Structures are given as structure tokens and as C-alpha cells.
Amino acid sequence: MRLLIAAIAATTLGLAACSQADVNKAEQETSQAADEAGAALDNAAQETGEALHQAGEAVEDATNDAAGAVQRATDDNEATQP
């Protein structure tokens, strides 16, 4: 992200010495870079969300397994023991 900001800043500073065609090209490239960065951030956010969801499912499964183990270990009713 810092690299993108630096690139945009460098492009902006260089615009003063450019022709109008160069300015237009630089604006298009900057816009494209910003769009690509936004898409990459969106993709990363979606992947992070999915990973967090999977981690939550794993924690839930582990908690349920542990609770079942505790329940079986403390069950004094012989009729319910395996």
C-alpha cells in the first residue's frame, strides 16, 4: 500500500513537467493502478473472511469434541456408558 501511495505521489510530482498527452497517460495509469490495488484488497479481504470462517468452524468443532469428552469422562450413569 505504501508503494502504491509512493507511486501515485511520484506520478503527481512528475505531472508538472509533462505534456498534456503525458499527463493523460499518467492519469490513466494511476487510475488503473488504483483499480488493481482496490481489487487486490477486495480479494484479500474475501480470502481473510473465508479463512476466519474456517478457523471459527474448527474452534467450534474442537470445543464440541472437548465438551463431549468431558461429558463422557464424568458420566456416572452406567446405562449411558459405551
SERO-731408 format. One record per residue: residue in one letter; x, y, z of N, C-alpha, C in turn; residue number from 1. Coordinates in nm, 4 decimals. Each point is the difference from the previous one (the first is absolute). Example, Ala and Ser with C-alpha at 12.3 -4.5 7.8 and 13.67 -1.06 7.14 Angstrom:
BEGIN
FIMI	a	1.3190	-0.5690	0.7800	-0.0890	0.1190	0.0000	0.0900	0.1200	0.0000	1;
FIMI	s	-0.0350	0.1050	-0.0720	0.0820	0.1190	0.0060	-0.0770	0.1090	0.0730	2;
This chain:
BEGIN
FIMI	m	0.0825	-0.1176	0.0000	-0.0825	0.1176	0.0000	0.0875	0.1246	0.0000	1;
FIMI	r	0.1070	-0.0013	0.0775	0.0899	0.1148	0.0019	0.0650	0.0183	-0.1368	2;
FIMI	l	0.0301	-0.1121	-0.0651	0.0601	0.0069	-0.1323	-0.0963	0.0666	-0.0972	3;
FIMI	l	-0.1261	-0.0329	0.0079	-0.1004	0.0609	-0.0872	-0.0090	0.1495	0.0262	4;
FIMI	i	-0.0007	0.0399	0.1257	-0.0075	0.1420	0.0344	0.1237	0.0737	-0.0518	5;
FIMI	a	0.1162	-0.0625	0.0141	0.1235	0.0612	-0.0496	-0.0046	0.0140	-0.1514	6;
FIMI	a	-0.0512	-0.1009	-0.0683	-0.0089	0.0054	-0.1456	-0.0951	0.1111	-0.0436	7;
FIMI	i	-0.1119	0.0118	0.0685	-0.0957	0.1057	-0.0332	0.0618	0.1377	0.0263	8;
FIMI	a	0.0708	0.0126	0.1101	0.0643	0.1277	0.0319	0.1059	0.0347	-0.1046	9;
FIMI	a	0.0804	-0.0973	-0.0401	0.1027	0.0244	-0.1012	-0.0629	0.0385	-0.1328	10;
FIMI	t	-0.1077	-0.0662	-0.0351	-0.0705	0.0327	-0.1234	-0.0552	0.1414	0.0064	11;
FIMI	t	-0.0578	0.0356	0.1116	-0.0573	0.1336	0.0172	0.1079	0.1071	-0.0093	12;
FIMI	l	0.1138	-0.0233	0.0618	0.1092	0.0979	-0.0052	0.0543	0.0145	-0.1411	13;
FIMI	g	0.0026	-0.1070	-0.0738	0.0522	0.0037	-0.1357	-0.0944	0.0630	-0.0999	14;
FIMI	l	-0.1256	0.0171	0.0365	-0.0987	0.0540	-0.0930	0.0301	0.1438	-0.0402	15;
FIMI	a	0.0626	0.0756	0.0855	0.0245	0.1413	-0.0277	0.0913	0.0191	-0.1205	16;
FIMI	a	0.0890	-0.0934	-0.0269	0.0969	0.0141	-0.1086	-0.0404	-0.0767	-0.1254	17;
FIMI	c	-0.1201	-0.0484	-0.0072	-0.0426	-0.0845	-0.1109	-0.0925	0.0749	-0.0947	18;
FIMI	s	-0.0084	-0.0553	-0.1203	-0.0972	0.0527	-0.0961	-0.1391	-0.0496	0.0384	19;
FIMI	q	-0.1029	0.0550	-0.0637	-0.1365	-0.0415	0.0312	-0.0202	-0.1486	-0.0295	20;
FIMI	a	0.0599	-0.0506	-0.1055	-0.0117	-0.1426	-0.0325	0.0653	-0.0848	0.1091	21;
FIMI	d	0.1137	0.0460	0.0478	0.0673	-0.0724	0.1085	-0.0841	0.0036	0.1276	22;
FIMI	v	-0.0616	0.1146	0.0239	-0.0847	0.0152	0.1180	-0.1174	-0.0965	-0.0082	23;
FIMI	n	-0.0650	-0.0058	-0.1172	-0.1132	-0.0904	-0.0176	0.0409	-0.1455	0.0189	24;
FIMI	k	0.1143	-0.0362	-0.0564	0.0489	-0.1380	0.0134	0.0299	-0.0322	0.1463	25;
FIMI	a	0.0633	0.0935	0.0688	0.0329	-0.0215	0.1411	-0.1264	-0.0126	0.0836	26;
FIMI	e	-0.1003	0.0805	-0.0314	-0.1264	-0.0091	0.0734	-0.0662	-0.1361	-0.0223	27;
FIMI	q	0.0036	-0.0472	-0.1236	-0.0585	-0.1303	-0.0303	0.0741	-0.1119	0.0729	28;
FIMI	e	0.1325	0.0075	-0.0006	0.0801	-0.1017	0.0679	-0.0237	0.0037	0.1507	29;
FIMI	t	-0.0106	0.1192	0.0553	-0.0259	0.0143	0.1431	-0.1370	-0.0563	0.0356	30;
FIMI	s	-0.0976	0.0312	-0.0839	-0.1350	-0.0517	0.0231	-0.0025	-0.1522	-0.0091	31;
FIMI	q	0.0698	-0.0531	-0.0993	0.0057	-0.1459	-0.0150	0.0693	-0.0642	0.1193	32;
FIMI	a	0.1092	0.0601	0.0454	0.0714	-0.0540	0.1165	-0.0883	0.0039	0.1236	33;
FIMI	a	-0.0754	0.1078	0.0157	-0.0896	0.0103	0.1154	-0.1105	-0.1048	-0.0084	34;
FIMI	d	-0.0536	-0.0214	-0.1214	-0.1034	-0.1026	-0.0174	0.0538	-0.1393	0.0319	35;
FIMI	e	0.1204	-0.0288	-0.0476	0.0616	-0.1309	0.0256	0.0275	-0.0185	0.1488	36;
FIMI	a	0.0465	0.1053	0.0652	0.0256	-0.0083	0.1445	-0.1305	-0.0242	0.0755	37;
FIMI	g	-0.1057	0.0683	-0.0420	-0.1300	-0.0203	0.0635	-0.0503	-0.1417	-0.0172	38;
FIMI	a	0.0172	-0.0538	-0.1201	-0.0428	-0.1378	-0.0262	0.0819	-0.0985	0.0830	39;
FIMI	a	0.1300	0.0261	0.0111	0.0847	-0.0877	0.0800	-0.0395	0.0053	0.1472	40;
FIMI	l	-0.0305	0.1190	0.0490	-0.0430	0.0130	0.1394	-0.1340	-0.0691	0.0232	41;
FIMI	d	-0.0908	0.0116	-0.0953	-0.1291	-0.0666	0.0113	0.0184	-0.1510	0.0035	42;
FIMI	n	0.0847	-0.0507	-0.0879	0.0274	-0.1437	-0.0034	0.0629	-0.0467	0.1311	43;
FIMI	a	0.0945	0.0770	0.0503	0.0647	-0.0363	0.1267	-0.1008	0.0008	0.1147	44;
FIMI	a	-0.0912	0.0969	-0.0017	-0.1016	0.0058	0.1053	-0.0927	-0.1212	-0.0058	45;
FIMI	q	-0.0373	-0.0398	-0.1214	-0.0864	-0.1171	-0.0143	0.0719	-0.1272	0.0466	46;
FIMI	e	0.1264	-0.0141	-0.0379	0.0764	-0.1175	0.0428	0.0190	-0.0016	0.1509	47;
FIMI	t	0.0240	0.1165	0.0590	0.0150	0.0088	0.1448	-0.1301	-0.0369	0.0693	48;
FIMI	g	-0.1106	0.0483	-0.0528	-0.1304	-0.0340	0.0573	-0.0262	-0.1495	-0.0048	49;
FIMI	e	0.0321	-0.0622	-0.1118	-0.0200	-0.1450	-0.0131	0.0902	-0.0761	0.0966	50;
FIMI	a	0.1247	0.0439	0.0123	0.0925	-0.0659	0.0932	-0.0485	0.0141	0.1441	51;
FIMI	l	-0.0499	0.1168	0.0347	-0.0524	0.0199	0.1356	-0.1236	-0.0866	0.0240	52;
FIMI	h	-0.0834	-0.0135	-0.1010	-0.1177	-0.0861	0.0130	0.0427	-0.1446	0.0245	53;
FIMI	q	0.0964	-0.0470	-0.0780	0.0484	-0.1371	0.0170	0.0650	-0.0196	0.1366	54;
FIMI	a	0.0732	0.0999	0.0457	0.0613	-0.0093	0.1326	-0.1073	-0.0061	0.1077	55;
FIMI	g	-0.1044	0.0778	-0.0152	-0.1107	-0.0039	0.0956	-0.0682	-0.1356	0.0029	56;
FIMI	e	-0.0183	-0.0589	-0.1173	-0.0593	-0.1342	-0.0072	0.0897	-0.1022	0.0704	57;
FIMI	a	0.1304	0.0121	-0.0201	0.0925	-0.0931	0.0643	-0.0031	0.0144	0.1516	58;
FIMI	v	-0.0062	0.1241	0.0479	-0.0076	0.0238	0.1451	-0.1304	-0.0571	0.0551	59;
FIMI	e	-0.1092	0.0203	-0.0725	-0.1286	-0.0531	0.0445	0.0035	-0.1530	0.0068	60;
FIMI	d	0.0563	-0.0630	-0.1021	0.0096	-0.1463	0.0001	0.0866	-0.0495	0.1162	61;
FIMI	a	0.1128	0.0664	0.0228	0.0885	-0.0401	0.1095	-0.0683	0.0179	0.1352	62;
FIMI	t	-0.0746	0.1070	0.0151	-0.0723	0.0247	0.1247	-0.1059	-0.1069	0.0234	63;
FIMI	n	-0.0735	-0.0341	-0.1053	-0.1016	-0.1044	0.0120	0.0628	-0.1355	0.0330	64;
FIMI	d	0.1127	-0.0315	-0.0625	0.0696	-0.1253	0.0293	0.0463	-0.0041	0.1460	65;
FIMI	a	0.0554	0.1122	0.0463	0.0466	0.0061	0.1386	-0.1162	-0.0121	0.0974	66;
FIMI	a	-0.1098	0.0667	-0.0306	-0.1169	-0.0085	0.0879	-0.0538	-0.1426	0.0047	67;
FIMI	g	-0.0024	-0.0663	-0.1132	-0.0446	-0.1396	-0.0032	0.0924	-0.0904	0.0797	68;
FIMI	a	0.1306	0.0246	-0.0097	0.0959	-0.0804	0.0751	-0.0173	0.0204	0.1501	69;
FIMI	v	-0.0234	0.1241	0.0401	-0.0220	0.0291	0.1420	-0.1294	-0.0665	0.0472	70;
FIMI	q	-0.1022	0.0088	-0.0815	-0.1277	-0.0606	0.0368	0.0149	-0.1515	0.0156	71;
FIMI	r	0.0701	-0.0631	-0.0933	0.0193	-0.1451	0.0093	0.0871	-0.0374	0.1198	72;
FIMI	a	0.0997	0.0810	0.0278	0.0914	-0.0290	0.1104	-0.0668	0.0164	0.1357	73;
FIMI	t	-0.0997	0.0853	0.0076	-0.0646	0.0254	0.1290	-0.1371	-0.0661	0.0111	74;
FIMI	d	-0.0357	-0.0836	-0.0964	-0.1307	-0.0658	0.0001	0.0027	-0.1179	0.0989	75;
FIMI	d	-0.0822	0.0105	0.1038	-0.0063	-0.1054	0.1008	-0.1142	-0.1003	-0.0285	76;
FIMI	n	-0.0798	0.0251	-0.0980	-0.1117	-0.0856	-0.0313	0.0497	-0.1175	-0.0849	77;
FIMI	e	-0.0019	-0.1195	0.0543	0.0522	-0.1167	-0.0722	-0.0818	-0.0309	-0.1241	78;
FIMI	a	-0.1260	0.0361	-0.0027	-0.0852	-0.0270	-0.1154	0.0404	0.0824	-0.1227	79;
FIMI	t	0.0678	0.1123	0.0209	0.0375	0.0852	-0.1124	0.1460	-0.0149	-0.0384	80;
FIMI	q	0.0752	-0.0817	0.0692	0.1417	-0.0163	-0.0321	0.0155	-0.1014	-0.1143	81;
FIMI	p	0.0942	0.0231	-0.0876	0.0192	-0.0944	-0.1132	0.0525	-0.1339	0.0426	82;
